[in-house]
Amino acid sequence: MKKLITLGLLTLMITGLAQAARVGVVVDFPDGSTFSQCIQTDEGVNGYELANTMAKSTTWGPEHPQFGHSLCKIDGFGNKVTGTGCEWTGTYWAYWVIASGSTWTSMPVGHDGGETCWNRDPYSWSGHYCVQDKDVIGYVFGESDPVSWEPPPMRTKTSWSDICEKEEPTLAKKIMPSIDLSIEPADPVTGQTITVKVKDNRTGDPVKDANVRVYNGPVGMSKALVEQETSDEGTTKFSISETGKFSLHVAAPKFGHELVKLKISKPSTTTTTTSTLTTTTTTSTTTTTYKKPPHLKGEQKLKTTTTTIAQPKTIAAAVKHEPQNEGILTQLVNWLINLI
């Protein structure tokens, strides 16, 4: 019995070792730089999962039912994502492979489209790439040949041994799908429209038909105030008329669930005070009578000065008024009178 158990364990160990694979990855960037990495993973892993374990970030277009995911950017280089894939600019990330010790061959299939693995025939368009030990995957950004339509060639000339026998392999960490959740606005108030966006954490693709519920108590033990599903754009909108702390629960098939706290406050009250300044206008009239000496004929002259004052303004000093139409003779007479 012990021999059977030992033989079984040994068989499992040998089988596990046989399934392990080391794959080289090379990226020729548009700026002329090159990145390479040896990744240890399992045989049969598709190209999409393998590329997502690189040390460089990858950005993908939405999954196509036949062709799978299209690679838009590596480490920020490339084309932006559109509704159906990557924006077409004439340049793209070409997909290459060195299989079974051969030279670079343009990959005739995608990363994960189709249900079966590629049969490794360079003229076969069936299935998708699946990992085999000692493969080298290559990416280069450029445009096709205008005559032959051949994809942009790899600049880097290498082999599996150049990459994986000269460096320690990196153990591939499978990125599990999960929910990337965002809520707008961040600090909602009662009656305000709240937008919940649900995305795939790996690709940024919207997750539709995700169940969104809001509870005012423990999840599953209190009545849901809101129960909706996300649209094709991965969004849903609602409002809550109560204040307090709530539980927002989002669940989606293949993505698990996410639970966050949602705080609803009262709208802030703004008081506007209007100040009116009243200006009082004061009008004063000053009449000055000038009496001429007896020896001069004529009527008395009156000078009237009218001053308008707008409060709170003030007059700094009084104005001195001089008699009018008085010449040298008048001044001499005044001098004689003062002597008497």
C-alpha positions, 0 to 999 in steps of 0.5 A: 500500500505504501508503495502504491501511495509513493508511486502515485505521489511520484506520478503527480510530481512528474506530471506537474513538472511536465506541465510547467513551461518557461516562455521568453517574451520580447517587446520592441518599443517605438522609441527603440528600447527593448524589454525581455523577460522569462516567464514560468507558467503552465503549458496551455495558458492562453496568450492573453493570460501570459501577456498579463503576467509581464512586468510591463502593463498591458491595455486591451480592447473589449473581448471579441467573441471570435478574435478575443482581446486585441492588444492596444498598449504596452506600458502606455505605448500604442493606440487608445481603446475604442468601443470595439477594439483599438483605435486604428492609426495605421500602426499597431502591436504586431504579434510574433512567436518563435516556436520550437526553436525556429525563427520569428514567425508572425502569429496567425491567431490571436491571444485568446479568440476561439475555443481551441489552441492553435495547432502551430501551423503558421498558415492556420487561422484556427484557435488561439495561442497556447503556451508551450515550453521554450516558446518566445513571444514577440511584440513590435509596434509599427505599420504593415508593409504597404505592398505585401501587408507583412506586419512590422518585423521584430528588431531583436534577434534572439532565442529562448536560450538567450532569454531563459538560460541567462536569467531567473524565470519569473513565476507567472501570477495569474491575475484574477478578475475582479470588480473595479468600482467607482462612485460619483460624486464622492460625497453625495447628498440627499436627492442627488444623482449617484452614478456607479461604474463597474469595470474589469480590473484587468482590462478596464472593460465595462461590466454589464448586468452587475447587480447593484444594491444599497442597504440601510443595514447589514447586507442580506439582513435588511431591505434593499433601498436600491436594486438595479443592474448595470447597463452595457456601459457598466453604469447605473444611476440612483438617488437616496432621499435619506441621510446616514451610512449605507452599504453598497453591494455590487456582484457580477458573475465571474467577477465576485462581489464588492462591498463599500460604505456609502455616506449620504449627507444633507445638502449644505445651506447657503445664506445670502445677505444683501446690504444696501447703502443709503446715501443722504444728500444735504443741500445748504445755501449761504447768502453773503451781503457786501455793504459798500461805503457811503460815498459809493453809489449803487446797490448792494451786491449779494453773492449766493453760494449753494453747496450740495453735500452727499453724506457721509462726505464732509467739507474739509475747510470753509471757502473764503469769498472775496467781494467782486468788482472792487478795484484799487479805489475801493481798497484805498477808501477802506484803508482810510475808513480804518484809520478814522 
